[in-house]
Amino acid sequence: MNFKQEIKKRRTFGIISHPDAGKTTLTEKLLLFGGAIQEAGAVKSNKIKKGATSDFMEIERQRGISVATSVLAFYYKDKKINILDTPGHKDFAEDTFRTLTAVDSVIVVIDVAKGVEEQTEKLVEVCRMRNIPMIVFINKLDREGKDAFDLMDEVEQKLGLHVTPLSFPIGMGYDFQGIYNIYEKNILLFQGENKQQIQESRSFEDINNPELELLIGEKAAQELREHLELVEGVYPPFDREAYLAGTQQPVFFGSALNNFGVKELLDCFVEIAPTPRPKKSEERLVVADEEKMTGFVFKIHANMDPKHRDRLAFIKIVSGTFERNKPYLHVRLGKSLKFSSPNAFFAEKKAIIDQSFPGDIVGLHDTGNFKIGDTLTEGEELHYKGIPSFSPEHFRYINNADPMKAKQLAKGIDQLMDEGVAQLFTLELNGRKVIGTVGALQYEVIQYRLEHEYGAKCTYEPFPVHKACWIEPQDPSNEEYQEFLRVKQKFLARDKRGQLVFLADSAFSLQMTQQKYPSVHFHFTSEFS
């Protein structure tokens, strides 16, 4: 099989949304159509017995939310689809931002009743900054919700997108009867109670065919024809080039829980979605079909398999062919590494693979060599950019609750921080450890995982900090900087990479400090050059 054909077969995308819009359910249904699983774990009805395929961490099963990004792959119509299911919960937004650096396109899921929610706005903004192609999927049509046209207006206004519908609902909620597929000109009728397996659709070339009345009734048929006429008048026809450039977003309607409209989404997605896109590094633009392998770590996950305490670094292959047992240069460490058992993911099964191609996500067993953002190449010094740490919103001291387990606690904190779950700051004054997170829920996750995965117990105490700022002096030897270090000693800490951080206790004190020491630069993300 030719290398260029392999690249053409790859589609790597992320699914983003506000919590509870039905993202994990959609992921499951895509796997169902891809034949990767036979039956969906109807996410709502039996959360306890069988969680969704992509929620593998115990705390996710208990809470019914996704907190880690999972990677799933399957084949469909001879294409290899890689899905990155991201956590919707805003406490885990950083994980999602990092995942968006590894996808080539995105599906945005919107709840028909709630419309555009705040988390969706933030994530879509990140996608727009990078011109990532987006498809919008409006979910839960079997419930009462907003009018289809109102929803599309809202998507355009709140998210700043330019949409064009490729399918349209027939009725909604109680009256929901099905979907007319504009892209392929056929009709899908909603029948039956069976939400777990897949049902057949029915082709309908001509919307004016009188048979339509027999199928859905006179009133609905009349309405559908009017709506489609309006769609033609108001929205531009679908233009694939505009979609790929990130300037037009196709919209699909459906109900993921009832398996409805998902196949239409997938069929169209496989046709129009981009193959692996070029990626910018600090040195140059890297294109997928270059011969030499390059890739970067966008996620690290410890203990994916509770039976083996393992750590996996997820690498997105950007160019070339990744081969098992071949040495690659770890650019940051400047040393050569080879991997005897690289993993690929098919639904919930992991498999060892001999080679991977651009667009693929490979899991590498890691003994502590990798950090998020690291680059692997065949010898070239490349640095992929765009995975910064943001200033956390919450700060707490972390204390050891079991003196006998100090070693386990240190190891656990170390590994969880490498994973990017939260950020660790060590105070310069007394060496106490402070954990900073984007959301409060992460503290529970850290506590839970420390206990269940490392056998260590911790307690927290509040630490009043407003913002963490990374410090960059104009001249480290000047008096002003030395005075800053002396006066602000008790507010200074080091992050995991050893960079100096100023922990301001209020917005006011930050402002005063900035005014008092003009030669010291305060950065709100860890990446500055």
C-alpha positions as CSV (number, residue, x, y, z in Angstrom):
1,M,0.0,0.0,0.0
2,N,1.4,3.3,-1.1
3,F,2.4,5.9,1.6
4,K,0.4,8.7,-0.1
5,Q,-2.7,6.6,-0.3
6,E,-2.4,5.8,3.4
7,I,-2.4,9.6,4.1
8,K,-5.5,10.1,1.9
9,K,-7.3,7.5,4.0
10,R,-6.8,9.3,7.3
11,R,-9.4,11.5,9.0
12,T,-8.5,12.8,12.4
13,F,-11.0,14.9,14.2
14,G,-12.1,16.0,17.7
15,I,-15.7,16.4,19.0
16,I,-16.3,19.5,21.1
17,S,-19.3,20.8,23.0
18,H,-20.6,22.1,26.3
19,P,-21.0,19.3,28.9
20,D,-24.1,17.2,28.4
21,A,-24.8,18.2,24.8
22,G,-24.3,14.5,23.9
23,K,-20.7,14.3,22.8
24,T,-19.8,11.0,24.2
25,T,-23.1,9.5,23.0
26,L,-22.2,10.7,19.5
27,T,-18.7,9.2,19.7
28,E,-20.3,5.9,20.6
29,K,-22.8,6.0,17.8
30,L,-20.0,6.8,15.3
31,L,-18.2,3.7,16.6
32,L,-21.4,1.7,16.2
33,F,-21.7,2.7,12.5
34,G,-18.0,2.0,12.0
35,G,-18.6,-1.6,13.3
36,A,-16.1,-1.0,16.1
37,I,-18.8,-2.0,18.7
38,Q,-22.0,-4.0,18.2
39,E,-24.2,-2.3,20.7
40,A,-24.0,1.2,22.3
41,G,-23.9,1.5,26.1
42,A,-27.0,3.7,25.8
43,V,-25.2,6.2,27.9
44,K,-28.1,7.5,29.9
45,S,-30.1,4.3,30.6
46,N,-27.5,2.1,32.2
47,K,-24.6,4.2,33.2
48,I,-23.8,1.9,36.1
49,K,-23.7,-1.4,34.2
50,K,-21.8,-0.4,31.2
51,G,-20.4,3.1,30.8
52,A,-19.8,4.6,27.4
53,T,-16.9,2.9,25.6
54,S,-14.8,6.0,25.7
55,D,-15.1,6.8,29.4
56,F,-12.5,4.5,31.0
57,M,-11.6,6.3,34.2
58,E,-13.5,5.2,37.3
59,I,-14.4,8.8,38.3
60,E,-16.0,9.3,34.9
61,R,-18.2,6.3,35.3
62,Q,-19.3,7.6,38.7
63,R,-20.0,11.1,37.6
64,G,-21.2,10.3,34.1
65,I,-18.8,12.9,32.6
66,S,-15.7,12.6,30.5
67,V,-12.6,14.0,32.2
68,A,-9.8,12.7,30.0
69,T,-9.5,12.9,26.3
70,S,-9.8,9.5,24.8
71,V,-8.5,8.3,21.5
72,L,-10.6,5.9,19.4
73,A,-10.1,4.7,15.8
74,F,-12.1,2.6,13.4
75,Y,-12.4,1.9,9.7
76,Y,-15.4,3.1,7.7
77,K,-15.8,2.9,3.9
78,D,-12.0,2.2,3.5
79,K,-11.1,5.3,5.5
80,K,-9.3,5.2,8.8
81,I,-11.1,7.5,11.2
82,N,-9.4,8.7,14.4
83,I,-11.7,10.4,16.9
84,L,-10.4,12.4,19.9
85,D,-13.3,12.6,22.4
86,T,-12.6,15.7,24.6
87,P,-13.9,16.5,28.0
88,G,-16.7,19.1,27.8
89,H,-16.5,20.0,31.4
90,K,-14.9,23.5,31.7
91,D,-12.7,22.3,34.6
92,F,-10.8,20.3,32.0
93,A,-10.6,22.9,29.3
94,E,-6.8,22.8,29.1
95,D,-6.9,19.1,28.1
96,T,-9.3,20.1,25.3
97,F,-7.2,23.0,24.1
98,R,-4.2,20.7,23.9
99,T,-6.2,18.1,22.0
100,L,-7.3,20.7,19.4
101,T,-3.6,21.1,18.4
102,A,-3.7,17.4,17.3
103,V,-6.9,17.4,15.2
104,D,-7.4,18.1,11.5
105,S,-11.1,19.0,11.8
106,V,-13.8,19.3,14.4
107,I,-17.4,18.3,14.9
108,V,-19.3,20.8,17.2
109,V,-22.2,19.3,19.1
110,I,-25.1,21.6,20.1
111,D,-28.1,20.7,22.2
112,V,-31.3,21.6,20.4
113,A,-33.0,22.9,23.6
114,K,-30.0,24.9,25.1
115,G,-28.5,26.2,21.9
116,V,-25.0,27.6,22.0
117,E,-23.5,27.5,25.5
118,E,-20.4,29.2,27.0
119,Q,-18.0,26.3,26.8
120,T,-18.8,25.8,23.1
121,E,-18.0,29.5,22.5
122,K,-14.6,29.2,24.0
123,L,-13.7,26.0,22.2
124,V,-15.0,27.2,18.8
125,E,-12.9,30.4,19.3
126,V,-9.7,28.2,19.6
127,C,-10.7,26.4,16.4
128,R,-11.3,29.7,14.6
129,M,-7.9,31.0,15.6
130,R,-6.4,28.0,13.9
131,N,-8.9,27.8,10.9
132,I,-9.8,24.3,11.8
133,P,-12.6,23.0,9.5
134,M,-15.8,22.5,11.5
135,I,-19.1,20.6,11.0
136,V,-22.0,21.5,13.4
137,F,-24.2,18.7,14.6
138,I,-27.5,19.8,16.3
139,N,-28.4,17.0,18.7
140,K,-31.4,15.7,20.7
141,L,-34.1,16.5,18.1
142,D,-36.3,13.9,19.8
143,R,-36.8,16.5,22.6
144,E,-38.6,19.8,22.4
145,G,-36.2,22.5,21.4
146,K,-35.6,25.7,19.5
147,D,-36.7,26.2,15.9
148,A,-34.1,25.0,13.3
149,F,-33.7,28.4,11.7
150,D,-33.4,30.2,15.1
151,L,-30.7,27.7,16.1
152,M,-28.7,28.4,12.9
153,D,-28.9,32.1,13.4
154,E,-27.7,31.7,17.0
155,V,-24.7,29.6,15.8
156,E,-23.9,32.3,13.2
157,Q,-24.2,35.2,15.7
158,K,-22.7,33.7,18.9
159,L,-20.0,31.6,17.3
160,G,-19.2,33.8,14.3
161,L,-19.6,30.9,11.9
162,H,-21.1,30.9,8.3
163,V,-23.4,27.9,8.2
164,T,-25.2,25.9,5.5
165,P,-27.6,23.1,6.4
166,L,-26.9,19.7,4.7
167,S,-29.8,18.0,6.4
168,F,-33.1,19.3,7.8
169,P,-35.5,18.0,10.5
170,I,-39.1,17.0,9.9
171,G,-40.9,18.3,13.0
172,M,-39.2,18.3,16.4
173,G,-39.6,16.8,19.9
174,Y,-43.0,15.1,20.1
175,D,-43.7,15.6,16.4
176,F,-40.2,14.6,15.3
177,Q,-40.6,12.3,12.3
178,G,-37.2,12.2,10.7
179,I,-34.7,14.0,8.6
180,Y,-34.4,15.1,5.0
181,N,-30.8,14.7,3.8
182,I,-30.1,17.7,1.6
183,Y,-26.6,16.5,0.7
184,E,-27.8,13.1,-0.7
185,K,-31.4,13.9,-1.4
186,N,-33.1,11.2,0.7
187,I,-35.4,10.9,3.6
188,L,-34.9,9.1,6.9
189,L,-38.0,8.3,8.9
190,F,-38.0,7.8,12.5
191,Q,-39.5,4.6,13.6
192,G,-39.4,2.4,16.5
193,E,-38.2,2.2,20.0
194,N,-35.0,0.5,19.3
195,K,-32.3,3.0,20.1
196,Q,-29.4,0.6,20.3
197,Q,-29.1,-0.9,16.8
198,I,-29.1,0.7,13.4
199,Q,-32.1,1.2,11.1
200,E,-32.5,1.6,7.4
201,S,-33.2,4.9,5.6
202,R,-35.3,5.5,2.5
203,S,-34.3,7.3,-0.6
204,F,-36.4,10.2,-1.7
205,E,-35.1,12.0,-4.8
206,D,-38.0,14.3,-5.5
207,I,-39.4,16.4,-2.6
208,N,-42.6,17.1,-4.5
209,N,-43.4,13.4,-4.9
210,P,-47.0,12.9,-3.5
211,E,-45.8,9.8,-1.7
212,L,-44.3,12.2,0.8
213,E,-47.8,13.0,2.2
214,L,-48.5,9.3,2.7
215,L,-45.2,8.9,4.7
216,I,-45.3,11.9,7.0
217,G,-48.8,13.4,6.6
218,E,-50.0,16.5,4.7
219,K,-49.1,19.2,7.2
220,A,-45.6,17.9,7.7
221,A,-45.0,17.5,4.0
222,Q,-46.1,21.0,3.3
223,E,-43.9,22.4,6.1
224,L,-40.9,20.5,4.9
225,R,-41.2,21.8,1.4
226,E,-41.5,25.4,2.6
227,H,-38.5,25.0,4.9
228,L,-36.4,23.6,2.1
229,E,-37.4,26.4,-0.2
230,L,-36.3,28.8,2.6
231,V,-33.0,27.0,3.1
232,E,-32.3,27.4,-0.6
233,G,-33.1,31.1,-0.6
234,V,-31.2,32.0,2.6
235,Y,-28.1,29.8,2.8
236,P,-25.3,29.5,0.3
237,P,-24.8,26.1,-1.4
238,F,-22.2,23.9,0.3
239,D,-18.7,24.7,-0.9
240,R,-16.0,22.2,0.1
241,E,-13.1,24.6,-0.4
242,A,-14.7,27.2,1.9
243,Y,-15.3,24.4,4.5
244,L,-11.7,23.3,4.3
245,A,-10.5,26.9,4.7
246,G,-12.6,27.3,7.8
247,T,-14.9,29.9,6.3
248,Q,-18.1,27.8,5.9
249,Q,-19.6,25.3,8.3
250,P,-22.1,22.6,7.2
251,V,-24.9,21.8,9.7
252,F,-26.5,18.4,10.4
253,F,-29.5,17.6,12.5
254,G,-30.1,14.4,14.5
255,S,-30.5,12.6,17.7
256,A,-27.3,10.7,18.7
257,L,-29.1,8.7,21.4
258,N,-31.7,7.4,18.9
259,N,-29.1,6.8,16.3
260,F,-30.7,9.3,14.1
261,G,-28.9,11.4,11.5
262,V,-25.5,10.1,12.7
263,K,-24.9,8.0,9.6
264,E,-25.7,11.0,7.3
265,L,-23.1,13.0,9.3
266,L,-20.5,10.2,9.0
267,D,-21.1,9.5,5.3
268,C,-20.7,13.2,4.5
269,F,-17.8,13.6,6.9
270,V,-15.8,10.8,5.3
271,E,-16.2,12.5,1.9
272,I,-15.5,16.1,2.7
273,A,-13.3,16.2,5.8
274,P,-9.6,17.1,5.3
275,T,-6.8,14.5,5.2
276,P,-3.9,15.3,7.6
277,R,-3.0,19.0,7.4
278,P,0.4,20.6,7.4
279,K,1.6,21.8,10.8
280,K,3.7,24.8,11.8
281,S,6.8,24.3,13.8
282,E,9.1,27.1,15.0
283,E,11.5,26.3,12.2
284,R,9.2,25.7,9.2
285,L,5.9,24.3,7.9
286,V,5.9,20.5,7.9
287,V,3.7,18.8,5.3
288,A,2.2,15.3,5.8
289,D,3.7,13.6,2.8
290,E,7.4,14.4,3.7
291,E,9.4,11.2,3.9
292,K,10.9,11.9,7.4
293,M,8.8,11.1,10.4
294,T,7.9,13.9,12.8
295,G,5.3,14.0,15.6
296,F,4.5,15.7,18.9
297,V,3.2,14.7,22.3
298,F,-0.2,16.4,23.0
299,K,-1.3,14.3,25.9
300,I,0.2,12.0,28.6
301,H,-2.0,9.6,30.5
302,A,-0.8,7.6,33.4
303,N,-2.4,4.3,34.5
304,M,-4.6,3.7,31.5
305,D,-4.7,0.0,32.4
306,P,-5.3,-0.4,36.2
307,K,-3.7,-3.9,36.1
308,H,-0.4,-2.4,34.9
309,R,0.7,1.0,36.2
310,D,1.7,2.3,32.8
311,R,2.1,5.8,31.4
312,L,1.3,6.5,27.8
313,A,2.4,9.5,25.8
314,F,0.0,10.2,22.9
315,I,1.8,11.3,19.8
316,K,0.2,12.8,16.7
317,I,2.2,11.8,13.6
318,V,2.6,14.9,11.5
319,S,4.7,13.6,8.6
320,G,6.4,10.4,7.4
321,T,6.0,6.8,8.6
322,F,6.4,6.0,12.3
323,E,8.0,2.5,12.6
324,R,8.3,0.2,15.6
325,N,11.8,-0.3,17.0
326,K,13.3,2.5,14.9
327,P,15.3,5.1,16.8
328,Y,13.9,8.7,16.8
329,L,15.4,11.9,18.2
330,H,13.7,13.3,21.3
331,V,14.4,17.0,20.4
332,R,14.2,18.5,23.9
333,L,16.4,15.8,25.6
334,G,18.6,15.6,22.5
335,K,18.7,11.8,22.8
336,S,17.6,8.9,20.6
337,L,14.8,6.6,21.8
338,K,13.2,3.6,20.2
339,F,9.8,2.0,21.0
340,S,9.2,-1.7,21.0
341,S,5.5,-1.6,21.6
342,P,3.8,1.4,20.2
343,N,0.0,1.2,20.7
344,A,-2.9,2.1,18.5
345,F,-6.5,2.3,19.8
346,F,-9.5,0.6,18.3
347,A,-12.6,1.3,20.4
348,E,-11.7,-0.1,23.8
349,K,-8.9,-2.4,22.5
350,K,-5.3,-1.4,22.4
351,A,-3.1,-3.1,19.7
352,I,0.6,-3.0,19.1
353,I,1.4,-1.7,15.6
354,D,4.4,-1.9,13.3
355,Q,3.9,1.4,11.5
356,S,1.7,4.4,11.6
357,F,1.0,7.2,9.2
358,P,0.4,11.0,9.3
359,G,-2.9,11.7,11.1
360,D,-2.6,8.7,13.3
361,I,-2.3,8.9,17.1
362,V,0.2,6.5,18.6
363,G,0.5,5.7,22.3
364,L,4.1,5.3,23.5
365,H,5.0,3.7,26.8
366,D,6.8,6.3,28.7
367,T,9.1,6.0,31.7
368,G,9.2,9.7,32.3
369,N,11.0,11.0,29.2
370,F,8.1,12.9,27.8
371,K,6.4,16.2,28.6
372,I,3.5,17.7,26.8
373,G,4.7,19.5,23.6
374,D,7.8,17.3,23.1
375,T,8.8,16.6,19.5
376,L,10.1,13.4,17.9
377,T,11.9,13.5,14.6
378,E,14.4,11.5,12.5
379,G,17.2,13.9,13.5
380,E,15.9,17.3,12.5
381,E,15.7,19.9,15.3
382,L,12.0,20.9,15.1
383,H,9.8,22.4,17.8
384,Y,6.0,22.2,17.2
385,K,4.4,25.1,19.0
386,G,1.1,26.0,20.5
387,I,0.7,24.0,23.7
388,P,1.1,26.6,26.4
389,S,0.1,26.3,30.1
390,F,-2.4,29.0,31.1
391,S,-2.5,30.7,34.5
392,P,-4.7,28.5,36.8
393,E,-7.9,29.9,38.4
394,H,-7.7,27.9,41.7
395,F,-4.8,27.4,44.0
396,R,-4.4,25.1,47.1
397,Y,-1.6,23.8,49.2
398,I,-1.3,20.1,49.0
399,N,-0.4,18.2,52.2
400,N,0.6,14.6,52.7
401,A,-2.1,12.8,54.8
402,D,0.0,9.7,55.4
403,P,3.6,10.2,56.4
404,M,4.5,6.6,55.5
405,K,3.5,7.3,51.9
406,A,5.6,10.4,51.1
407,K,7.4,8.7,48.3
408,Q,4.2,7.5,46.6
409,L,2.7,10.9,46.9
410,A,5.7,12.6,45.4
411,K,5.7,10.2,42.5
412,G,1.9,10.5,42.0
413,I,2.0,14.3,41.9
414,D,4.9,14.2,39.6
415,Q,3.2,12.0,37.1
416,L,-0.2,13.6,37.2
417,M,1.4,17.0,36.6
418,D,3.3,15.6,33.6
419,E,-0.1,14.5,32.3
420,G,-1.2,18.2,32.4
421,V,-4.0,17.5,34.9
422,A,-3.0,20.6,36.9
423,Q,0.1,22.7,37.6
424,L,2.5,22.3,40.4
425,F,4.3,25.3,42.0
426,T,7.0,25.0,44.7
427,L,7.3,28.0,46.9
428,E,10.8,29.5,47.0
429,L,10.5,30.5,50.6
430,N,9.8,27.1,52.3
431,G,9.5,24.6,49.5
432,R,5.8,23.9,50.1
433,K,3.8,22.5,47.1
434,V,0.9,24.4,45.6
435,I,-1.4,22.9,43.0
436,G,-3.1,25.2,40.5
437,T,-6.0,24.1,38.4
438,V,-8.4,25.6,35.9
439,G,-11.4,24.2,37.8
440,A,-12.3,23.0,41.3
441,L,-13.3,19.5,40.1
442,Q,-9.7,18.7,39.3
443,Y,-8.8,18.6,42.9
444,E,-11.2,15.7,43.4
445,V,-9.8,13.9,40.4
446,I,-6.3,14.4,41.7
447,Q,-7.2,13.2,45.2
448,Y,-9.1,10.2,43.8
449,R,-6.3,9.1,41.5
450,L,-3.5,9.6,44.0
451,E,-5.3,7.3,46.4
452,H,-6.5,4.7,43.8
453,E,-3.5,4.6,41.5
454,Y,-0.6,5.5,43.8
455,G,-1.9,4.5,47.3
456,A,-1.2,8.0,48.6
457,K,-3.6,10.2,50.5
458,C,-3.5,14.0,50.4
459,T,-5.4,16.9,52.0
460,Y,-5.7,20.5,50.7
461,E,-5.8,23.8,52.4
462,P,-6.8,27.1,50.7
463,F,-4.1,29.3,49.4
464,P,-5.4,32.8,48.3
465,V,-3.9,33.5,45.0
466,H,-5.4,35.6,42.2
467,K,-3.1,34.8,39.3
468,A,0.1,33.0,38.5
469,C,2.4,35.1,36.3
470,W,5.6,33.8,34.6
471,I,8.4,36.2,35.2
472,E,10.9,37.4,32.6
473,P,13.4,40.1,33.7
474,Q,14.9,42.4,31.1
475,D,18.2,42.1,32.8
476,P,18.6,39.5,35.6
477,S,21.5,41.4,37.2
478,N,19.9,44.8,37.5
479,E,19.0,46.3,40.9
480,E,15.3,46.6,40.2
481,Y,15.0,42.8,39.5
482,Q,17.0,41.9,42.6
483,E,14.8,44.2,44.7
484,F,11.7,42.5,43.2
485,L,13.1,39.1,44.2
486,R,13.8,40.3,47.8
487,V,10.5,42.2,48.4
488,K,8.3,39.6,46.8
489,Q,10.1,36.6,48.1
490,K,7.1,35.0,49.8
491,F,5.0,35.2,46.6
492,L,7.6,33.5,44.4
493,A,7.5,29.9,43.3
494,R,9.0,27.6,40.6
495,D,6.8,25.7,38.1
496,K,7.6,22.1,37.1
497,R,10.1,23.3,34.4
498,G,11.9,25.5,36.9
499,Q,10.6,28.8,35.5
500,L,10.1,31.5,38.1
501,V,6.4,32.4,38.8
502,F,4.9,35.3,40.8
503,L,1.8,34.3,42.7
504,A,-0.2,37.6,43.0
505,D,-2.7,37.6,45.9
506,S,-5.1,40.1,44.2
507,A,-5.6,42.0,41.0
508,F,-4.7,45.1,42.8
509,S,-1.4,43.8,44.1
510,L,-0.5,42.5,40.6
511,Q,-1.1,45.9,39.1
512,M,0.9,47.7,41.8
513,T,3.8,45.2,41.3
514,Q,3.8,45.7,37.5
515,Q,3.9,49.5,38.0
516,K,6.7,49.3,40.6
517,Y,9.0,47.1,38.6
518,P,8.6,48.1,34.9
519,S,11.7,46.2,33.8
520,V,10.1,42.9,34.9
521,H,7.7,41.2,32.4
522,F,4.7,39.3,33.7
523,H,3.3,36.6,31.4
524,F,0.0,34.8,31.8
525,T,1.0,31.7,29.8
526,S,4.2,29.7,30.2
527,E,5.1,30.0,26.6
528,F,7.0,33.2,25.8
529,S,10.1,33.7,23.8
